[in-house]
C-alpha cells in the first residue's frame, strides 16, 4: 500500500500491447478520430488538448486511446504516461481520502506528461471526483501535458457532469466515432483473423459482418 501512489515507471503501464495505431482499422466512421490520434502522437500537448473521443460500445475508443499510449511510449519512452479507467481514478480518489494520501494522489496524476482516461461518463454524479479531476485537468493543461479522454456520449449529454468540466472538455477537439459500415466490419474481421493466424471462409466473414 505504501507504493500504491508512487510514480509509475514506463514498464508498469497497463497498456494492452495488442492495441496499436498500426492495427487500428480505419474507415469512414473513425477516420477523423484516427487522424487526430496520429496528430497527438506527433505533437503531444499542442495539437488537440484535450482530445475527447466519444461513441457507443465496441466502436474502438479503447483501442484508439491505448494505441496513442503505445505509440508515445515507443516514440518517447521518457514521458510519464498514465492510462486508467474513470473507475480506477475514482477508486484512487476514495482510497486517498480514506488513507489521508491526497498529496500522493495529486503527485501521481498531476505529474503526468500524458493522461489517458477511459469512459469518463462514469464521473456522473461524483462531485468529489469531479472536483479533484477539474484541478488535475487545469494543472496538466497549464504544463501542456496531453490529455485524451473517451466517453460513450458527448460531454454535454453526460448527466450530472459539472458545467466547468463540460467547458474544459469542449475546449479541445471532440470527435464522434460512429458504428463501422459493412465494408469496415469486414476489414476488422479479416484483421482479427490475421492477428490470430486463423482462417475463416469469405462467406462466413460476410455473414458475421451482416
C-alpha positions in Angstrom: 0.0 0.0 0.0 2.9 2.3 0.7 3.9 2.2 -3.0 0.4 2.5 -4.4 0.6 6.1 -5.4 4.3 6.2 -6.3 5.1 7.4 -9.9 4.6 4.6 -12.4 7.7 3.6 -14.4 7.1 3.0 -18.1 7.2 -0.8 -17.8 4.4 -0.8 -15.2 1.9 0.8 -17.6 -1.1 -1.4 -18.2 -1.3 -0.7 -21.9 -2.5 -3.7 -23.9 0.2 -4.2 -26.4 -2.3 -5.6 -28.9 -3.9 -2.2 -29.3 -1.8 -0.2 -31.6 -2.5 2.6 -34.2 -0.9 0.3 -36.8 -3.6 -2.4 -36.4 -6.5 0.0 -35.9 -8.8 -0.5 -38.9 -9.6 2.9 -40.4 -12.9 3.5 -42.2 -15.4 6.4 -42.8 -16.8 6.1 -39.3 -13.5 6.7 -37.5 -11.0 8.3 -39.9 -11.1 11.7 -38.3 -10.5 10.3 -34.8 -7.6 8.3 -36.2 -6.1 11.3 -37.9 -6.4 13.3 -34.6 -4.7 10.4 -32.7 -1.8 10.5 -35.1 -1.5 14.2 -34.7 -1.4 13.8 -30.9 1.4 11.3 -31.2 3.4 13.7 -33.4 2.8 16.7 -31.2 1.5 15.8 -27.7 0.2 18.7 -25.7 -0.1 21.0 -28.7 -2.2 19.5 -31.5 -5.5 18.8 -29.7 -5.6 19.1 -26.0 -7.7 17.6 -24.7 -8.7 15.1 -27.4 -12.2 13.9 -26.4 -13.4 10.8 -28.4 -16.9 9.5 -27.8 -19.2 6.8 -29.3 -21.1 3.7 -28.5 -19.9 0.4 -27.2 -17.5 -1.5 -29.4 -16.6 1.3 -31.9 -12.9 1.2 -31.0 -12.5 4.0 -28.4 -10.3 2.0 -26.1 -8.2 0.6 -28.9 -7.6 4.2 -30.1 -6.7 5.6 -26.7 -4.4 2.7 -25.8 -2.9 2.9 -29.3 -2.0 6.5 -28.6 -0.3 5.5 -25.4 1.7 2.7 -27.0 2.8 4.9 -29.9 4.0 7.6 -27.5 5.7 5.0 -25.2 7.6 3.7 -28.2 8.5 7.1 -29.6 9.2 9.0 -26.3 9.9 6.5 -23.6 11.0 9.2 -21.2 7.4 10.5 -20.9 5.4 9.7 -17.9 2.2 8.1 -19.3 -0.8 7.3 -17.2 -3.7 5.2 -18.6 -6.7 4.4 -16.4 -10.4 3.9 -16.5 -12.6 6.5 -14.8 -13.4 3.8 -12.3 -9.7 3.5 -11.4 -9.4 7.3 -10.9 -12.5 7.3 -8.7 -11.1 4.4 -6.6 -7.8 6.1 -6.3 -9.5 9.2 -5.1 -11.6 7.4 -2.5 -8.6 5.4 -1.2 -6.6 8.6 -1.0 -9.3 10.2 1.2 -9.5 7.1 3.4 -5.7 6.9 3.9 -5.1 10.6 4.0 -2.9 10.4 0.9 -4.3 13.2 -1.2 -0.9 14.7 -1.7 0.3 11.4 -3.1 -2.7 11.1 -5.4 -2.1 14.6 -6.7 1.6 13.9 -7.2 0.8 10.8 -9.2 -1.7 12.3 -11.6 -0.6 15.9 -11.8 3.0 14.9 -12.7 1.8 13.0 -15.9 3.1 14.1 -19.3 0.3 12.1 -20.9 -3.0 11.3 -19.2 -5.4 8.8 -20.9 -8.8 8.5 -19.2 -11.3 5.9 -20.5 -15.1 6.0 -20.0 -15.3 9.3 -18.2 -19.1 9.2 -18.3 -18.9 7.3 -15.0 -17.9 10.5 -13.3 -21.6 11.4 -13.5 -22.8 12.5 -10.1 -19.5 12.0 -8.4 -19.0 15.6 -7.1 -15.7 14.9 -5.2 -14.1 13.0 -8.0 -15.1 15.8 -10.5 -13.7 18.4 -8.2 -10.4 16.6 -8.0 -10.3 15.9 -11.7 -11.1 19.5 -12.5 -8.0 20.7 -10.7 -5.9 17.9 -12.1 -7.1 18.9 -15.6 -6.1 22.6 -15.0 -2.7 21.6 -13.7 -1.9 19.4 -16.6 -3.2 21.8 -19.2 -1.0 24.6 -17.7 2.0 22.3 -18.3 0.9 21.4 -21.8 0.6 17.8 -20.7 -1.5 15.9 -23.2 -4.9 14.5 -22.2 -7.0 12.0 -24.2 -10.5 11.2 -22.9 -13.1 8.7 -24.0 -16.8 8.5 -23.3 -19.9 6.8 -24.6 -21.5 10.2 -25.3 -20.5 13.8 -25.7 -19.8 15.9 -22.6 -23.0 17.9 -23.0 -25.0 14.7 -22.9 -23.5 13.4 -19.6 -26.0 13.9 -16.8 -24.7 15.3 -13.5 -21.4 16.4 -15.0 -20.3 19.9 -13.8 -20.6 22.6 -16.4 -17.0 23.7 -15.8 -15.8 20.2 -16.8 -18.0 20.2 -19.9 -16.5 23.5 -20.8 -12.9 22.2 -20.4 -13.6 19.1 -22.5 -15.2 21.2 -25.2 -12.2 23.5 -25.3 -10.2 20.8 -27.1 -11.2 18.6 -30.0 -14.3 16.5 -29.7 -14.9 13.7 -32.2 -17.7 11.2 -32.6 -16.9 7.6 -33.7 -19.9 6.0 -35.4 -20.6 2.3 -35.8 -18.5 0.9 -38.7 -20.2 0.4 -42.0 -20.3 -3.1 -43.6 -17.0 -2.9 -45.5 -15.2 -1.7 -42.4 -16.7 -4.5 -40.4 -15.4 -7.0 -43.0 -12.0 -5.4 -42.8 -12.0 -5.6 -39.0 -12.9 -9.2 -39.0 -10.2 -10.0 -41.6 -7.6 -8.1 -39.5 -8.6 -10.0 -36.4 -8.3 -13.3 -38.2 -4.8 -12.3 -39.4 -3.7 -11.3 -35.9 -4.8 -14.7 -34.5 -3.5 -16.6 -37.5 -6.9 -18.1 -38.2 -8.7 -18.6 -41.4 -12.4 -18.1 -42.0 -14.2 -18.7 -45.3 -15.1 -15.5 -47.1 -18.8 -16.3 -46.8 -18.5 -16.7 -43.0 -16.9 -13.3 -42.7 -19.6 -11.7 -44.8 -22.3 -13.4 -42.8 -20.8 -12.3 -39.5 -20.3 -8.7 -40.8 -24.0 -8.6 -41.7 
